[in-house]
């Protein structure tokens, strides 16, 4: 497995443990539901399962298509941007609710935007990997391109 695949899977496992722990904490302290439902849901859905999907897709889809990943650099950028975006979102949002600080709400929105851009980068990278048409000059399918 590539380092990027392993990094996404490690992130997934860490987010799953934190998200599950937060869920258990909410179970014992129901008043926390208002502040911590958003981070709990996003830690589990985007953090645990999204990161796992990204890691497995980066490992399996190039192999199934018989090609190398279109851009390792874009995959690395995706790794960093998705994790930074998710962490900004889940840390800033509950603080913005509790303290009613507009800068924190802005930071949560910025994190969400960064996460969305990272997801678009993933879609583009996988799309180019799997669906790149054959080269018009040689008739061969490119096996690797870097940004």
C-alpha positions, 0 to 999 in steps of 0.5 A: 500500500502507498503511504497516502493510502496508509495515511487515510486509513490511519486518519480514519481509525483515529477519527472513528475512535474519537467520534465513537468516544464523543458519541458515548460522552453524549449518551452520558451527558445528553445536554451536550447533544446541542453542542457536540452533535455536529462534530460527532456526526462529521467525525464518524461520517467524513472522518471515519468513513470518508477517509476510509473510502478515500484510502481504499479508493486510492489503493483499489481504483487505479489497480482495477483500471490498470493504471497508475494514479493520475497525480500523487501530488494531488492525492497528498494535497487532498490528504492534508486539505481534507484533514485540516478542513475537517478539524477546523470544522469540528473544532470551531463549530461547537466553540462558535455555538458556545461563545457566539464568536463570529470569527469561529463560525467563519473558521468553521465555514472556511474548514467546510469549504476547504474540505469540499475543495479537497473532495473535488480534488479527489473526484478529479484525480480518480476520474482522470485515473479511471476515465482518461481516454487514450492518447490521440497521437499514440493510441495508448492510455497514459499511465501517469501524469503529474500536475 
